[in-house]
Structure formats: C-alpha cells, structure tokens
C-alpha cells in the first residue's frame, strides 16, 4: 500500500522560508497526483499545491508555494519525493501540512478536494511573528 511520510516542518520566523518533503513509496499507479494540504485548528483542510505524475502539471493555491517532484522506480515499485517550498511565511501559515496521493485525477481537482485515497501523518509548521 502507498506510504507517505512528511518531514521538514518546524518553527520559523515570519518572512522566512521552509522546504517540506513528502516521501511516497509503494506506488503502484502509473498515473497519480500528489498534493500538499494544510489544516489549522478550527479551519477546513486547504489544498496548497498539487503535481501530476504524468507530466508535472501543477496547481497552486498561493504563489508563495512551489511544488516539485523527484520520482524513481525500484523493483517495480514507484517512489516519489515531492517537495513544497514555502516563501515569505506568515503566522497565518501555521498549520499541520500533510501530503496525499490520489490516482487518476488532475492537480486542480485534487487540490480542491478534502478526501483522498492516501494521506500522510503530517508535519507541523509554526510561524512566529
């Protein structure tokens, strides 16, 4: 089954930058999308950025975010590390950031949905003012 593990969260000052990583493994789909989402206390999950495995098509909810991927195939199982670069961080960006994977969809559609086939546990990002 698909495994997703996030890393790179932490405490950062407002105005700073952070790069989060999502290590995806045991991917069996040829066509899938990996997205980054965030959830803050009392708020609905929000799709930050998503990227399609087929051709790298991306969707962003905010221009301060950049998503990229580095995929590989080992022993017939696909792996993909998807990065989320966040610049000009604001206290309002404080949230749990998690990645998710959905097969056979588009980046735009996935980023606008809150339910996903596979999700990671998330990594905490705290932005101090």
C-alpha positions as CSV (number, residue, x, y, z in Angstrom):
1,X,0.0,0.0,0.0
2,X,1.1,3.5,-0.7
3,X,3.1,5.1,2.2
4,X,3.5,8.8,2.6
5,X,6.0,10.3,5.1
6,X,6.4,14.1,5.6
7,X,9.3,15.9,7.0
8,X,10.8,19.4,7.2
9,X,8.4,21.1,9.5
10,X,9.4,23.3,12.4
11,X,9.4,26.7,13.9
12,X,10.3,29.6,11.6
13,X,10.1,33.4,11.9
14,X,7.7,35.3,9.7
15,X,9.2,36.2,6.4
16,X,11.4,33.1,6.4
17,X,11.2,30.1,4.1
18,X,10.8,26.4,4.6
19,X,11.0,23.3,2.4
20,X,8.9,20.3,3.2
21,X,9.4,16.8,1.9
22,X,6.9,14.1,1.2
23,X,8.4,10.6,0.6
24,X,5.9,8.4,-1.2
25,X,6.7,4.7,-1.7
26,X,5.0,1.5,-2.8
27,X,3.2,3.5,-5.6
28,X,1.5,1.0,-8.0
29,X,-0.3,3.5,-10.1
30,X,1.0,4.8,-13.4
31,X,-1.0,8.0,-13.2
32,X,-1.4,9.8,-10.0
33,X,-1.3,13.2,-8.3
34,X,0.5,14.1,-5.1
35,X,-0.7,17.2,-3.3
36,X,0.2,19.2,-0.2
37,X,-2.5,20.2,2.1
38,X,-2.7,22.1,5.4
39,X,-5.0,22.1,8.3
40,X,-5.1,24.6,11.0
41,X,-7.1,24.3,14.2
42,X,-10.7,25.3,13.6
43,X,-10.2,25.5,9.9
44,X,-11.1,23.3,6.9
45,X,-8.2,21.5,5.1
46,X,-6.8,23.6,2.3
47,X,-5.1,22.3,-0.8
48,X,-1.8,24.2,-1.1
49,X,-0.2,22.7,-4.2
50,X,-0.6,19.6,-6.3
51,X,1.5,18.0,-9.0
52,X,0.6,15.3,-11.6
53,X,3.0,12.4,-12.1
54,X,2.3,12.1,-15.8
55,X,3.7,15.4,-17.0
56,X,4.4,17.5,-13.9
57,X,1.3,19.7,-14.3
58,X,0.9,21.8,-11.2
59,X,-1.8,23.6,-9.4
60,X,-1.1,26.3,-6.8
61,X,-3.5,27.9,-4.4
62,X,-0.9,30.6,-3.5
63,X,2.1,32.0,-5.4
64,X,4.3,31.7,-2.4
65,X,4.4,27.9,-2.7
66,X,6.4,25.9,-5.2
67,X,5.9,22.2,-5.6
68,X,8.4,19.8,-7.3
69,X,8.9,16.1,-7.5
70,X,11.7,13.5,-7.9
71,X,10.4,10.1,-8.9
72,X,12.1,6.7,-9.4
73,X,11.2,3.1,-10.0
74,X,12.8,0.4,-8.0
75,X,11.9,-3.3,-8.1
76,X,8.6,-2.5,-9.9
77,X,7.5,-0.2,-7.1
78,X,7.5,3.5,-7.8
79,X,8.8,6.1,-5.3
80,X,8.4,9.8,-5.5
81,X,9.7,12.6,-3.2
82,X,7.6,15.7,-3.5
83,X,8.9,18.9,-2.2
84,X,7.0,22.0,-1.1
85,X,8.9,25.2,-0.9
86,X,7.2,28.0,1.1
87,X,8.5,31.5,0.9
88,X,7.5,34.7,2.8
89,X,6.0,32.7,5.6
90,X,3.3,34.4,7.6
91,X,1.8,33.5,11.1
92,X,-1.4,32.5,9.2
93,X,0.6,29.7,7.6
94,X,0.9,27.9,10.9
95,X,-0.7,24.5,10.4
96,X,-0.2,20.8,10.1
97,X,1.0,20.2,6.5
98,X,0.4,16.8,5.0
99,X,0.7,15.2,1.6
100,X,-1.8,13.0,-0.1
101,X,-2.0,10.8,-3.2
102,X,-4.9,10.2,-5.5
103,X,-4.7,8.1,-8.6
104,X,-6.3,9.0,-12.0
105,X,-7.1,12.6,-11.3
106,X,-5.8,16.1,-12.0
107,X,-3.8,18.5,-9.9
108,X,-6.5,21.2,-10.0
109,X,-9.2,18.8,-8.9
110,X,-7.2,17.1,-6.2
111,X,-6.2,20.3,-4.6
112,X,-9.9,21.3,-4.3
113,X,-10.9,18.1,-2.6
114,X,-10.5,17.3,1.1
115,X,-10.9,13.5,0.9
116,X,-8.0,11.4,-0.5
117,X,-7.1,7.8,-1.1
118,X,-3.8,8.0,0.8
119,X,-2.6,10.6,3.4
120,X,0.5,11.0,5.5
121,X,0.6,11.9,9.1
122,X,1.7,15.4,8.6
123,X,4.4,17.7,9.8
124,X,3.9,20.8,12.0
125,X,4.8,24.2,10.7
126,X,4.7,27.1,13.2
127,X,5.4,30.6,12.1
128,X,6.2,33.2,14.8
129,X,5.6,36.9,14.3
